[in-house]
Amino acid sequence: MNYQYKFDKILTIREKEKNDAFSKYSEAKKKFEEVAEKLYKLLKKKEELQDFQQIKLREGLSVLEVRHNQIFMDNLEKMINQYQQEVIVARKRMNAQQVILIEKNIEVKKYEKIKEKDYENFLAINRIQENNQMDDVSIQTFLSKEN
């Protein structure tokens, strides 16, 4: 007697959903890392510019250079604020995808656990049937020896 799991198709669908959720989570994580890396580079650039300005101020700067550096710093600040918002959005998206992935993973594990218990049940029933058949054969053999 062959074992056939009654929820096999559902389990296959749930596994596919889990794999899709994993790929979406991976994409969201990659996007988050990319945006965070850009933000990090901008913050590092800002820090380097501030250090450069401090050195130049000690040496002496023209008003035009100070104005130019301030405009550049303002633009850099705007970009930093924009990337901070993008990092927040990307982090939220990544966390939401992670929650979905965890839920899908739990669903798959539930169906796998049901399958495991169902298979154990199947084996137990098989053993009982085999024992009954052996008993029947023993009885038949015993009865045929008596006659």
Summary of the structure (lengths in Angstrom):
residues: 147
radius of gyration: 34.3
end to end distance: 33.8
largest distance: 124.3
contacts: 362
relative contact order: 0.13
helix: 93%
strand: 0%
